[in-house]
């Protein structure tokens, strides 16, 4: 009988842990959204973040959901242009403020030598993008970890993209 009650107690505990995980993720996403509103001038709910990993880094895109919303479009472009410039200088303060100083990949990105990661900003018809590329094989998984952390933290406001030209290492 004691084994049965122990099994029931253990099962209940496991179910409670599993049920709490989505709540913890939702709470984390809400905290990130609140801190993001202090750093990102555009409306997170009016935009989508897309993170596409490739063999030499990846692509971060932020697109407005309503392409006729000129104000949000200007805010997205201005913000991405600004942070791309900061990232080129090794300043990753904005993601640290939003996601925390212990964000996966962040410490390694801050330690990268100038020019070790190519960071290129570009306007898109419905937003903007930053392309991250490196020839240092140790930094590629770091960029991918950093993308994964942003995907997890932004929840429904972010999605994983897929390379259109597979194998071309864009």
C-alpha positions, 0 to 999 in steps of 0.5 A: 500500500505504501508503494502505491501511495508513493507512486501516486504522490510521485505522479502528482508531483511530476504532473505539477512540475509539467503543468508549471512549466508552461506557466513559467515560460509564460511568466518569463515571456511576459517579463521579457515583453515588459523589458522589451517595451523599454528597449524596443520602440515598436509595438511587439504585438504589431510585429513578428520576429523571425530568426533563421539559422544558417551554416555561418550565422543567421538572419534576424528579421522584424516585420510589421504585421500591417505593412500600411502602418508606417509608424511601426515600420519606421520604428522597427527600421530605426531600432534594428539599424541602431542595434546593428551599429551597436552590435558591430561595436560589441555593445550587446547591452540591449539584448542583455537588458531585455533577456538578462545578462545570462542569456545563452550566447551573450557572453561569447558574443561580447567577447568576439573580436571586432570584425569577427562577426559581420553584422549587416542591416537591411530594410525590408518592404515590411520591416528590417533585418540584420544578417550575422555571419562569421567564418569562426566555427566556434561562433556559429553555435553561439549565434544559434544559441542566442537565436534560440534564447530569443525564440523562447523568450519572445514566444508567440511574437517570434518564429524560427525561419527557414533558409530559402537557399539551403546549403548556400550559407547566406 
